Amino acid sequence: MDWRTIIYVILLVSLTVTQALPRTSGDTELKTIGQRFTQLQEDNFKAIALILFAQYVPGGTFGSVAAMAEGVTALARRCVAAASDTPDCLKPLERIFLDTICQEENLPQAAACCAKKDPERNDCFLSLKNSSRGFSSPLERPDAEAACRNHSQHQQPLTGYFLYEVSRRHPFLYAPTILSVAPQYEEMMRNCCGSAAGPSGALEECFQRQAPKVVKPVREDALRQEHTCGILKKFGERTLKALKLAQISQKFPRAAFGTVEQLVVAVSDMHKDCCRGDTLGCMRRREEILRYVCANQHILSSKIQQCCEQPLLQRSACIVTAENDDKPKDLSPHVREFIEDKGICERFAQEKDLHLARFLYEYSRRHPEFSAQMLLRIGKGYEDLLQECCRPGAPSGCLSRGEEELRTHIYETESVMRTSCDIYKEKGDYYFQNELLMSFTKKMPQLTSAELIQFTREMTAIGSKCCQLGQDKLLPCAEEHLDLVLGAICRRHAADPINPGVCRCCSSSYAFRRPCIGKLERDESYVPLALTPGLFAFHADLCTTEEQKLQRRKQEMLVTLLQYKPQISPEQLGSVTAAFSAMRERCCTQDSPEACFLTEGPELIKRSEKMLS
C-alpha cells in the first residue's frame, strides 16, 4: 500500500440510512411567524427579514426590500398581538416570504417564478439566485464624509442599508452571520463620525483602521461556505460526510458512534440546503442541530456550556470555534483491534462502509492533533490495506505492516509542516512569501501576478497564525487553513483552467489535494512570456518610502521575471536581483529618478539577458 498515492477514491461512508436527529422533551420547533417573532424580538426579526429578501431578490432596490421586510414584520406583530390561529398566521414561513415577494410591484425578474405553484415556485427563486451569482461588485469602504453625514441624519436606515448591501453581495451566506456584523458597523460609525468635525484625512484613516472588523467576519464566513459547497459540488456528499465524520469525532470524542452518525447526516443535509441557496431551510436545519447539541451536552461535550447559554443566533459560531472536548480517560491510545482481530476481513467484506466509518470515528476521536484532511488520508490508507491483505492468497502478517506505513505517513506530513514553519521563522513574512511566490509561479505560471501575490499572502498569514502554536495544534491549524487557500485556487481553476497539473490535483482527491499540489514541479507546458518593450517597466514609484508598496512592486517584477524565464536558477536570480537593487539605489538618489530609470532600465535588461543566457 502506498500512503502517498495521488489517486484517491474517497472513503465511502454510508450514513444515508441514519434517522434524523431525535427531539428532546424541551425541544420545540418554531413553525409559525408569530413564534419566530417572539423568539427573535422585533429588531432582529425585521433585520433577518431584510437580509432574506435582499438575498432572494437579485437586483431588488433597498426601498422594495425594506418595504417587504416591514410588511412581514407587521404581519408577525399582528399574529402575536391577536394570539389567534388565522390562516395568514399559520402559513409556513417560506410561503409567507414568497407571497410577499410576489405581491411586490416593480420586480419584473420575479414574475416568471411567481406564476408557478409551490414547491416549484421556491425552486425557481433558488435558480434565480444561483444565476445572479457575482452580479454585484465587492462592498467598498464608504466615502467617510458622506457616510458620517448620512449616519447623523438616518442612523437606523443606514444600518439597514448596510445589511442590504452585504446581503445582496452574499446571497448564500447564513443570515445571522450578516446580522452579527451590524454592531461592529454601528460602532465604526459612532467612533469615526464622533469626530466628524475633524479633518477628512483623519476620518479616512479611522474608516481604514476599523473597516476590517466589519468586513473580515463576513469575508471569512463566505469563504468557508463557498469552500464547503465546493467540496460538495466537486467530490460529492459522501466526501463531505467523511470530512464531517472526522471533524465531529474530534470535537465530541465522548459521543457514541451512533450519535456522531446522526450529527453527520444532519450537518450534511444542512449544507445541501445552504449550498443550493435555500436560506430559510439552511437556517431551520442549523437551528435544529444547535438545539439538539445544546440539549445533549451531557453526552457530547463539556466545552460548549457557555455557547449554549448565548442567544440562538450566536450559538453556531461559538460552538464551531469551541475547543475539542477532552478524550474519555478510559479511551485506549491505539485502535489495534482494526488490524489484529481475526474476523476483520469478514467484517470488511460484509459491511465495508460501516466498518471504514467506525475506523475513521475511532481514529479521529483519539487524535485531535491531526488535521481532518490527514485523517481522511489515513482512512484511505486503511481501506487500501484491507483490500490488499484480505484478498485470497495474501501473505500472513500482511496487515501487521500497516502500523509502520502509518507512522511513515504521519512523520512525512509533520515534517513538511515543521520545515515550512522553520523557514517562516527564519525569513519572516516578506521573504517567506517570496519563497512561496517562486514556487507557485513555477507551478502555476498562468496565474496573474495579482492572483499569485494574493494566494501566497494568504499562505504566509497561515505561518503567522499557526507556526507559533504547539505541536498538538500545529497540523490542524496549518492544513485546514491551507485547505481554504487551495480550495480557492481550485475554484479559480474551475472558472478558468490553469494547467494539467493543477487540474489533476484539484480533481483527483479532496484529501490528497495538499500533498499533490505540494509535489507539483515547474509546468513544462507553459509558453514563457516574450520580451516586449513594456514587459519590465521601471519608474519613479520604485523610490517610494512606503515599504508595503515597494515590496508589492518588487513581487510583481519577480513574478514577471519567472514567467519570462521559468527555468531561472537561484544563482541567476540572485545576480539579477543584485543588479536591480544597485540600479534602484543609484536612480533614487538622482534629482530625476524617472529620467534615470528611463536610461538605466534598458541597460539592466540587456545585462540581465546576458546573465540568463
C-alpha positions in Angstrom: 0.0 0.0 0.0 1.3 3.5 -0.9 0.2 6.0 1.7 1.3 8.8 -0.7 -0.8 7.8 -3.7 -2.3 10.7 -5.5 -5.3 9.0 -7.0 -7.7 8.9 -4.1 -11.1 7.3 -4.1 -12.7 8.9 -1.1 -13.7 6.9 1.9 -17.3 5.8 1.3 -19.0 6.5 4.5 -22.5 5.1 4.1 -24.6 7.2 6.5 -27.7 7.8 4.4 -29.9 5.4 6.3 -29.4 7.2 9.6 -32.5 8.8 11.1 -33.0 12.5 11.7 -31.8 14.0 15.0 -34.2 12.8 17.7 -36.1 15.5 19.5 -35.9 16.0 23.3 -38.8 16.9 25.6 -37.8 20.5 25.8 -37.1 20.8 22.1 -39.8 22.9 20.4 -39.7 23.7 16.7 -40.7 27.3 15.9 -43.1 26.9 13.0 -45.3 30.0 12.9 -44.3 33.5 12.1 -45.6 34.6 15.5 -43.4 32.1 17.3 -40.4 33.3 15.2 -41.2 36.9 16.1 -41.4 36.2 19.8 -38.1 34.2 19.7 -36.1 36.8 17.8 -37.7 40.0 19.1 -38.8 42.8 16.6 -35.5 44.4 15.7 -33.7 41.0 15.0 -36.8 39.7 13.2 -37.0 42.7 10.9 -33.3 42.6 10.2 -33.3 38.9 9.3 -36.3 39.5 7.0 -34.5 42.4 5.3 -31.4 40.1 4.8 -33.5 37.2 3.4 -35.4 39.5 0.9 -32.2 41.1 -0.3 -30.7 37.6 -0.8 -33.8 36.2 -2.6 -34.5 39.1 -5.0 -31.4 39.8 -7.1 -31.4 43.4 -8.2 -34.2 44.5 -5.8 -33.8 48.0 -4.6 -33.3 48.9 -1.0 -36.7 50.6 -0.9 -38.5 47.5 -2.1 -36.6 45.1 0.2 -37.2 47.4 3.2 -40.9 47.6 2.4 -41.2 43.8 2.2 -39.4 43.4 5.5 -41.7 45.9 7.1 -44.7 44.1 5.7 -43.8 40.7 7.2 -42.8 42.3 10.5 -46.2 44.0 10.7 -47.9 40.6 10.0 -45.8 38.9 12.7 -46.7 41.7 15.2 -50.4 41.3 14.5 -50.2 37.5 14.8 -48.5 37.8 18.3 -50.9 40.5 19.5 -54.0 38.7 18.4 -52.7 35.3 19.6 -55.1 33.8 17.0 -54.8 31.0 14.6 -55.8 32.9 11.5 -54.8 31.4 8.1 -52.2 34.0 7.4 -50.5 33.4 10.8 -50.4 29.7 10.3 -48.8 29.7 6.8 -45.3 28.2 6.5 -42.6 30.9 6.7 -41.3 30.1 3.2 -44.8 30.7 1.7 -45.2 34.0 3.6 -41.9 35.2 2.3 -42.5 34.2 -1.3 -46.1 35.5 -1.3 -44.7 38.9 -0.1 -42.2 39.0 -2.9 -44.9 38.1 -5.5 -47.2 40.8 -4.2 -44.5 43.5 -4.6 -44.7 45.6 -7.7 -41.6 46.6 -9.7 -39.9 43.2 -9.5 -40.2 42.0 -13.1 -37.5 39.4 -12.7 -39.7 37.6 -10.1 -42.8 37.4 -12.4 -41.9 34.0 -14.0 -41.3 32.4 -10.6 -44.5 33.9 -9.1 -46.5 32.2 -11.9 -45.5 28.8 -10.5 -47.0 26.7 -7.7 -45.1 25.6 -4.6 -42.6 23.9 -4.3 -41.7 24.8 -8.0 -42.0 28.5 -7.1 -39.3 28.2 -4.4 -37.1 26.2 -6.7 -37.5 28.9 -9.4 -36.4 31.6 -6.9 -33.4 29.5 -5.9 -32.3 29.1 -9.6 -32.8 32.9 -10.0 -30.5 33.4 -7.0 -27.9 30.9 -8.4 -27.9 32.6 -11.9 -27.2 36.0 -10.3 -24.0 35.0 -8.6 -21.3 37.6 -9.0 -23.6 40.3 -10.4 -22.7 42.8 -7.6 -19.4 44.5 -7.2 -17.5 43.9 -3.9 -18.6 46.0 -1.0 -16.3 49.0 -0.9 -15.3 51.1 2.2 -17.8 54.0 2.2 -16.8 57.6 1.5 -16.1 58.8 5.0 -17.6 62.3 4.9 -20.8 61.1 3.1 -21.2 58.1 5.4 -20.9 60.3 8.5 -23.4 62.9 7.1 -25.9 60.1 6.5 -25.2 58.5 9.8 -26.1 61.7 11.7 -29.4 62.1 9.8 -30.5 58.5 9.3 -28.9 56.2 11.8 -31.3 53.2 11.7 -32.0 53.2 8.0 -28.2 53.4 7.3 -27.6 50.2 9.3 -30.5 48.6 7.3 -28.9 49.8 4.1 -25.6 48.2 5.2 -27.3 44.9 5.8 -29.0 45.1 2.4 -25.7 45.8 0.6 -23.9 42.9 2.3 -26.8 40.5 1.8 -27.2 41.1 -1.9 -23.4 40.6 -2.4 -23.6 37.4 -0.4 -26.9 35.7 -1.4 -25.8 32.3 0.1 -24.4 33.5 3.4 -26.1 32.5 6.7 -28.3 35.4 7.6 -27.4 35.5 11.3 -23.7 35.9 10.3 -24.6 39.0 8.3 -26.7 40.3 11.2 -23.8 39.7 13.7 -21.6 42.3 12.0 -24.2 45.1 12.3 -23.0 46.1 15.8 -19.4 46.4 14.5 -20.7 48.6 11.7 -22.6 50.8 14.1 -19.6 51.0 16.4 -17.3 52.0 13.5 -19.8 54.8 12.5 -20.0 56.1 16.1 -16.2 56.0 16.7 -15.3 57.6 13.4 -18.2 60.0 13.0 -17.9 61.2 16.6 -15.1 63.4 15.4 -16.8 64.4 12.2 -15.7 67.9 12.7 -12.1 66.8 12.3 -10.1 66.8 9.1 -11.2 64.4 6.3 -7.8 62.7 6.4 -8.5 61.7 10.0 -11.9 60.3 9.0 -10.5 58.3 6.2 -7.8 56.9 8.5 -10.4 55.9 11.1 -12.5 54.1 8.5 -9.4 52.4 7.1 -8.5 51.2 10.5 -11.9 50.0 11.7 -13.4 48.7 8.5 -11.6 45.3 8.7 -13.6 44.5 11.9 -16.8 44.7 9.8 -15.6 43.1 6.6 -13.4 40.3 7.9 -16.1 38.1 9.6 -18.3 38.3 6.5 -15.5 37.5 4.1 -14.2 34.6 6.2 -17.6 33.1 6.7 -18.4 33.5 3.0 -15.1 31.9 2.1 -15.8 28.9 4.4 -19.2 28.4 3.0 -18.0 28.6 -0.6 -15.3 26.2 0.3 -17.7 23.6 1.8 -20.0 24.0 -1.2 -17.1 23.5 -3.5 -16.3 20.2 -1.8 -19.9 19.1 -2.0 -20.1 20.1 -5.7 -16.8 18.6 -6.8 -16.4 15.5 -4.7 -20.0 14.7 -3.7 -22.0 14.2 -0.5 -20.0 11.1 0.7 -16.8 13.1 0.7 -18.4 15.9 2.7 -19.8 13.3 5.1 -16.4 11.7 5.6 -14.9 15.1 6.4 -17.7 15.9 8.9 -17.3 12.5 10.5 -13.7 13.2 11.2 -14.3 16.8 12.4 -17.3 15.9 14.7 -15.5 12.9 16.1 -12.6 15.2 17.1 -14.8 17.8 18.6 -17.0 15.3 20.6 -14.7 12.4 21.4 -17.1 11.2 24.2 -20.0 10.9 21.9 -21.1 7.4 20.8 -20.7 6.4 17.2 -24.4 6.4 16.6 -24.8 9.9 17.9 -21.9 11.1 15.7 -23.6 9.4 12.7 -26.8 11.3 13.3 -25.0 14.6 13.5 -23.0 13.9 10.3 -26.2 13.3 8.4 -27.9 16.4 9.9 -24.9 18.7 9.1 -24.6 17.3 5.6 -28.3 17.9 4.9 -27.9 21.5 6.3 -25.0 22.1 3.9 -27.1 20.8 0.9 -29.8 23.4 1.7 -27.3 26.2 2.3 -25.3 25.4 -0.9 -28.4 25.4 -3.1 -29.4 28.8 -1.7 -32.3 27.7 0.4 -31.6 30.3 3.1 -34.7 29.5 5.2 -34.1 25.8 5.0 -30.5 26.3 5.9 -31.4 28.4 9.0 -34.0 25.9 10.1 -31.7 22.9 9.8 -28.9 24.7 11.6 -31.2 25.6 14.5 -32.4 22.0 14.8 -28.7 20.9 15.1 -28.0 23.7 17.7 -31.0 22.8 19.8 -30.0 19.1 19.7 -26.4 19.7 20.6 -27.2 22.1 23.5 -29.9 19.7 24.8 -27.4 16.8 24.8 -24.3 18.5 26.2 -24.0 15.8 28.8 -23.3 13.1 26.2 -21.4 15.4 23.7 -19.1 18.0 25.3 -18.2 19.8 28.5 -16.8 22.7 26.4 -19.9 24.2 25.0 -22.0 25.3 28.0 -21.2 29.0 27.6 -22.1 28.7 23.9 -25.4 27.2 24.7 -26.2 30.0 27.1 -26.0 32.5 24.3 -29.0 33.5 22.1 -29.7 31.0 19.4 -28.4 33.3 16.6 -25.0 33.5 18.2 -24.5 29.8 19.2 -23.4 28.4 15.9 -20.1 30.4 15.6 -19.4 29.8 19.3 -19.8 26.0 19.0 -17.8 25.8 15.8 -14.8 27.6 17.4 -15.1 25.9 20.8 -12.2 23.7 21.9 -12.4 20.0 21.3 -13.8 18.1 24.4 -11.3 16.1 26.5 -10.9 12.5 25.4 -12.5 9.9 27.7 -10.0 8.8 30.4 -10.6 5.1 29.6 -10.0 5.5 25.8 -7.2 3.3 24.7 -4.4 5.1 22.8 -4.5 2.6 19.9 -7.0 1.0 17.6 -5.2 -2.3 17.0 -8.4 -4.2 17.0 -9.0 -2.9 13.5 -5.9 -4.8 12.4 -5.4 -7.6 14.9 -8.9 -9.0 15.3 -9.3 -12.4 13.4 -12.7 -11.5 12.0 -11.6 -8.2 10.5 -11.6 -9.3 6.8 -15.1 -10.9 7.2 -16.5 -7.7 8.7 -14.9 -5.6 5.9 -16.5 -7.9 3.3 -19.9 -7.8 5.0 -20.2 -4.1 6.0 -17.4 -2.3 4.2 -18.7 1.2 4.5 -19.8 0.9 8.1 -16.5 -0.7 9.1 -14.5 2.1 7.5 -16.7 4.7 9.1 -16.1 3.1 12.5 -12.4 3.1 11.9 -12.4 6.8 11.0 -14.5 7.7 14.0 -12.3 5.7 16.5 -9.1 7.1 15.0 -10.3 10.7 14.8 -11.5 10.9 18.4 -8.1 9.7 19.6 -6.1 12.2 17.5 -7.2 15.9 17.9 -3.6 16.8 16.9 -4.2 15.6 13.3 -6.0 17.6 10.6 -9.3 16.3 9.2 -7.6 16.0 5.8 -4.8 13.9 7.2 -7.4 11.6 9.0 -9.1 11.1 5.6 -5.8 10.1 4.1 -5.3 7.6 7.0 -8.8 6.3 6.4 -7.9 5.7 2.7 -4.6 4.0 3.7 -6.5 1.7 6.0 -9.0 0.8 3.2 -6.2 0.1 0.8 -4.5 -2.1 3.4 -7.7 -4.2 3.9 -8.3 -4.5 0.2 -4.8 -5.9 -0.3 -4.5 -8.1 2.7 -8.0 -9.5 2.7 -7.8 -10.9 -0.8 -7.3 -14.7 -1.3 -3.7 -15.7 -1.2 -2.5 -12.6 0.7 0.7 -13.4 2.8 0.3 -14.0 6.5 1.3 -10.9 8.6 0.2 -8.6 5.7 -2.0 -6.5 8.0 0.8 -6.1 10.6 2.8 -3.8 8.3 0.0 -1.2 8.4 1.3 0.5 11.6 4.8 1.1 10.2 3.4 2.6 7.0 1.0 4.8 9.0 3.9 6.1 11.2 5.9 6.9 8.0 2.9 8.9 6.6 2.4 10.8 9.8 6.2 11.6 10.1 6.3 12.9 6.5 3.2 15.1 7.0 4.5 16.5 10.2 8.0 17.1 8.7 6.5 19.1 5.8 4.7 21.4 8.3 7.7 21.7 10.7 10.1 22.6 7.8 7.7 25.2 6.5 7.5 26.8 9.9 11.2 26.7 10.3 11.6 28.6 7.0 8.9 31.1 8.1 10.5 31.8 11.4 13.9 32.2 9.8 12.8 34.5 6.9 9.8 36.4 8.2 6.7 37.4 6.3 8.1 39.1 3.2 10.9 36.8 2.3 8.8 33.7 3.2 6.2 34.9 0.8 8.8 35.4 -1.9 9.9 31.8 -1.5 6.2 30.8 -2.0 5.9 33.1 -5.0 8.9 31.5 -6.7 7.5 28.0 -6.0 3.9 28.7 -7.1 4.8 30.9 -10.1 6.7 27.8 -11.5 3.8 25.5 -10.6 1.1 27.9 -12.0 2.7 30.5 -14.2 -0.6 31.1 -16.0 -2.0 33.0 -12.9 -1.6 36.8 -12.9 0.8 38.4 -10.6 -2.1 39.8 -8.5 -3.5 36.3 -8.1 -0.2 34.7 -7.1 0.6 37.5 -4.7 -2.9 37.2 -3.1 -2.7 33.4 -2.7 0.8 33.4 -1.3 0.0 36.3 1.0 -2.8 34.1 2.5 -0.4 31.2 2.8 2.1 33.4 4.6 -0.7 34.5 7.0 -1.1 30.8 7.9 2.5 30.8 9.0 2.0 33.8 11.2 -1.2 32.2 12.7 -0.1 28.6 13.1 3.7 28.3 13.5 3.6 29.8 17.0 1.3 27.0 18.2 2.4 23.8 20.0 2.8 20.6 18.1 -0.6 19.4 19.2 -2.4 22.3 17.4 0.0 23.0 14.5 -1.2 20.4 12.0 -5.0 21.1 12.2 -4.4 24.8 12.1 -1.9 24.8 9.2 -3.5 22.2 6.9 -7.1 23.3 7.5 -6.3 26.9 6.7 -4.2 25.9 3.8 -7.1 23.8 2.5 -9.1 27.0 2.2 -6.5 28.7 0.1 -6.1 25.6 -2.1 -9.8 25.4 -2.5 -9.8 29.0 -3.8 -7.1 28.1 -6.3 -9.1 25.1 -7.4 -12.3 27.2 -7.8 -10.2 29.6 -9.9 -9.1 26.7 -12.0 -12.7 25.6 -12.4 -13.6 29.0 -13.7 -10.6 29.4 -16.0 -8.3 26.3 -16.3 -4.7 26.9 -15.2 -2.8 23.8 -16.4 -3.0 20.0 -16.5 -1.1 19.5 -13.2 -3.4 21.8 -11.2 -6.4 20.0 -13.0 -5.1 16.6 -11.7 -4.6 17.8 -8.1 -8.0 19.6 -8.0 -10.0 16.8 -9.5 -8.5 13.5 -8.2 -8.9 13.7 -4.5 -10.0 16.1 -1.9 -7.9 14.7 1.0 -4.7 14.4 -1.2 -5.1 17.9 -2.8 -2.5 19.5 -0.5 0.3 16.9 -1.0 -0.5 16.7 -4.7 -0.1 20.5 -5.2 3.0 20.4 -2.9 4.7 17.9 -5.3 4.0 19.8 -8.5 7.1 20.8 -10.4 7.6 23.5 -13.0 4.8 23.4 -15.6 6.6 22.2 -18.7 3.6 23.0 -20.9 3.9 26.7 -20.2 5.0 29.0 -23.0 7.1 31.8 -21.4 6.3 35.5 -21.9 8.0 37.2 -24.8 10.4 40.0 -24.0 8.5 43.1 -25.2 9.4 46.8 -24.5 6.8 47.1 -21.8 7.4 43.8 -20.0 9.8 45.2 -17.4 8.9 48.9 -16.8 11.0 50.8 -14.2 9.5 54.1 -12.9 9.9 56.5 -10.0 7.4 54.7 -7.9 10.2 52.3 -7.1 11.6 55.1 -4.9 8.6 55.1 -2.6 9.3 55.2 1.1 6.2 53.1 1.8 7.6 49.7 2.4 4.4 47.8 1.6 4.1 49.5 -1.8 7.7 48.9 -2.6 7.5 45.2 -1.6 4.4 44.8 -3.8 6.3 46.3 -6.8 9.2 44.0 -6.3 7.0 41.0 -6.0 5.2 41.9 -9.3 8.6 42.1 -11.0 9.7 38.8 -9.5 6.6 37.1 -10.9 7.1 38.7 -14.3 10.7 37.5 -14.3 9.7 33.9 -13.5 7.0 34.0 -16.2 9.6 35.2 -18.7 12.4 32.8 -17.6 10.7 29.9 -15.7 13.9 27.8 -15.7 16.0 30.6 -14.0 18.4 29.1 -11.4 18.8 30.5 -7.9 22.2 31.9 -8.7 20.9 33.7 -11.8 18.0 35.1 -9.8 20.4 36.3 -7.2 22.6 38.1 -9.8 19.6 39.8 -11.5 18.2 40.9 -8.1 21.5 42.4 -7.0 21.8 44.3 -10.3 18.2 45.6 -9.9 18.9 46.7 -6.3 22.0 48.6 -7.4 20.1 50.4 -10.2 17.3 51.4 -7.8 19.8 52.7 -5.3 21.5 54.9 -7.9 18.4 56.2 -9.5 16.5 57.0 -6.3 19.3 59.4 -5.2 19.1 61.4 -8.5 17.2 64.6 -8.9 15.1 63.0 -11.6 14.6 59.3 -10.7 12.2 58.8 -13.7 14.8 60.0 -16.2 17.4 57.8 -14.6 15.2 54.7 -14.8 14.4 55.6 -18.4 18.1 55.4 -19.2 19.3 52.6 -16.8 16.3 50.3 -17.2 17.0 49.1 -20.8 20.7 48.7 -19.8 19.7 46.5 -16.9 17.5 44.3 -19.2 20.4 43.8 -21.6 22.8 42.9 -18.8 20.2 40.5 -17.3 19.7 38.9 -20.7 23.4 38.0 -20.8 23.3 36.6 -17.2 20.3 34.4 -18.1 21.7 33.2 -21.5 
